[in-house]
Amino acid sequence: MIIFGKQPVLYAIAHAAEAIETIFIAKELDKKLFAQLRSAKKPIERLDFKKAQAMARGANHQGVLARIADLGFADLPSALKSAQNSGSALFVALCGVTDVGNIGAITRTAFALGAAGLVISGVKSANLEALTRSSAGAALSLPIFLEPNVLDLIERFKQAGFAVFGADSKGENSQNFGGFSGFGAKRLLLLGAEDEGLADRVLKKCDQKIAIKMSGFDSLNVSAAAAILIDRLREGI
């Protein structure tokens, strides 16, 4: 698959160099950037602008592209088995969220804040190539799982000893839980799409509905809400 842009490619060099097959450059680069690309010790090929635009599908590639090995979704049963044997873990699940920009932003945040993995649920498929680009490469480091059925997802996590938190505007103020110590240190955060949120049948399966109390607005962009709630839920883990 193809990734492009300076930050995604440099992230891949720093954290997943073994996955890189070829690096492409489509313009003259400064010496420092070119040295960083060479540090990957992978073949570097020059492209003309037209070919680079085709590979990037018309997006802004900044003159830097790379072909990396295709990613696959991580194995959720194996991850849950490992989590059962550990004392703590925080997973994030997106239910019906389809905007790749939001998913990428949440992937970056989840990785930066120490989440154990991101589950994409409520959909049958997801574009990992686009997600890798939109996450600025963080998808190369954070395990990404696909579980189409949200209710099955919840049941799997509960059987593994996780407390399930559902983001809902009518839930309890997430600032009032004091570290969430009463729920244990294995937690799953469910986030729904901005326009619909989590379905009632999903919320009924949650151990706790949590909200971000605010004034002036009824809701936040899902990636902004994710950042706040992930930060609060990681307390005590």
N, C-alpha and C positions, 0 to 999 in steps of 0.2 A: 504494500500500500504506500501511498505518497503522503508525506507531510511537508509543509512548507512554512516559510517565515523564519526569521532569525531565532526567536525564542524557542519555538517547538523543536527546531533542529538542534540548537545548542543544548537544550534539555536532554534530548535523546542521546547526544554525544556524552554528556556527563553522567547519565543514569541508566542508559540502555544501549550502550555502544554495540553490544553483541547483536542487537536486532537490526542494525543498520547494514544495508547491502551496498548502496551507492549514494554518494552526495553529488548534487548538481548545483552549479552556479550559473547564473544567467546575466551577470553584470560584473563590472570591476568592483572588487571588495577592498576595504582597507586591510592593511597588513595584519592587524591584530585579529580581525574576524577570520581571515584566511588561515592564520596559524591555528585558531581554535578548530576550524573545520579539519585541518590536516592532522590534528591531534587524535582524531578518531581512527586514523590509520586504515581508512577505507578508500576505495577508488573514488576519485573526484572527476566529474565530467563537466565540460562546458556545454551549455545549451544556448540556442538563439532565443530571442524574446518570444517568438511565435510558439515554439515548442514548449517553453516554460509556461506560457499562458495556458496552453492546452492541458498540460499536466496539472496545473493549479485550478483548472476549470474557470478561468477568468478572474480568480481572486488575487489579492495582493500577496505575492510570494516574496517580496523584498529581495529578489535575486538569489534566494537560497532555498533549495528543496532537497529532499532525501527520500530514497526508497527504503522502506523497512519491512521486515517480515510481518506478514499479516497477524494481527492480534485475534485472539479468540476470547470468549467469555470465560471467566474463572469458574471453577466447580464449587457450587454453593454447599452441597453436602460435606465436602472435605473441609471447607472453611468453618462450617458450624461444628464439625467434630473437633477441629483444633481449638475453636473458641470454648467448647465445653471443658476442655482440659486446662484452659487458662482462667485466671481469676477475673478478668475484665475485658470488655471489648465494646466498641460503639460502631454500629453499622447504620448507614443511611439508605432509605429506600424511597425512590421516586415513583409515585403511583399515577400513571397517565400523563406524566410530564413528557412532552415531545420536542420542545424547542431545544435544538442542539446547543445554542448559545448558553441557555440557562443550565443545561446538564453539564456543559463544560465548566462553567463558573462554579457549580456546586462540587464537581470533581476536584477542582483546584483547592477549594476551601476544605473539603473533607480530608484530602491528603495533608494539607498544611496543618490542620488541627488534630491530626492523629487518628482519624477514623480507620477502622479495619477494612472497610470495603464499601462499595456503592452498589445498590441493587436497582436495576431498572425493571419496573413492574407495570402491569396494566397494559402492556403493549406486546406485540408478538415478535418484534425485531428492533434493533437499534444499529445505527451506522457507527461502528467503532473508528473508522477512518476519520470521519468528520468530528467525532468526539475527541479523538487524540489531538486534532488541530485546535479545537475550541477550548480545550483544557490546557493549552500551552505545553502539552507533553505530559501532564500529570497522570493521564490515563495509562501511561507506560509503567507507572509505579504503583498506582492504587488498584487493587483487584476490582474488576467490574463484573457483576453477575446479571443474568437475565432470568427473571421468573415471571412469566406472563400472568399468572393467576395471583392476585393480591392476597386473597384469603388463604390460599395454600402457603404463600410466603409467610404470613403471620403465624400459621400453625407450625411451620418448620422452626421458626425462631423460638416460639414458646416451648416447644418440645426440647429445645437446646438450652432452656433456662433463661431466656431473655425476657426482660420487661419491654413492652411495646408502647411507645408514645406516639400519639397521632396529633399532628398540627391542626388546630381548629380554632377559629376566631372566638368561639364560645367556650373554649377550654379554660382551665385554670391558668392564672398568670405564672409563666415559667420562671419568673424571678422569685417566687415565693417558696421554692422547694429546697433551698438551702443545701445544694449539692446533690439532691436526689438520693441521699444515702438510704432512704427507706425502700428503694426499688432495686438494690443490688447494683453491681458494677458491670452487668452485661445488658446492653440497651440497644433497642432498634428504634430509630426515628423515621416515621412515615410522613411524607410530604406529598400533597396533591397538586394538581395543576392550578394555576392562579384563578382561572375562570370558574372552576367547579369545586375545588378543594377535594377532600376525602369523602367518599360516599358514606352514607349513614351505616350501611352494613359493615363497612370497614371500621368506622369509628367505634361501633359496638364491640368489636373484637379487641380494641386497644385496652391496655391496663390503665392508661391515663391520657386524657386529652389536654394538650397544653397550648397556650396562646402567647402572643407578644402583645402586651397592652400598649396602646398608642393613642395619640390624639390627632385629630385632623384627617386621618385616613382610616379606612376600614381594613386595608391589607397592604402588604409589601410584595414586591417582586419575589418570586419563589426563591431565587438565588440569595437575595438579601435576607429573607426569613430563614433560609437554611443556615447561613453563616451565624446568625444570632442563636438559633436553637442548638446547633451543633456545639457551639462554644459553651452554652449553659449545660447541656447534657453531659459534656465530658468532665464536669466538675465531680470530683470524688472517684474518678476512674484511675 
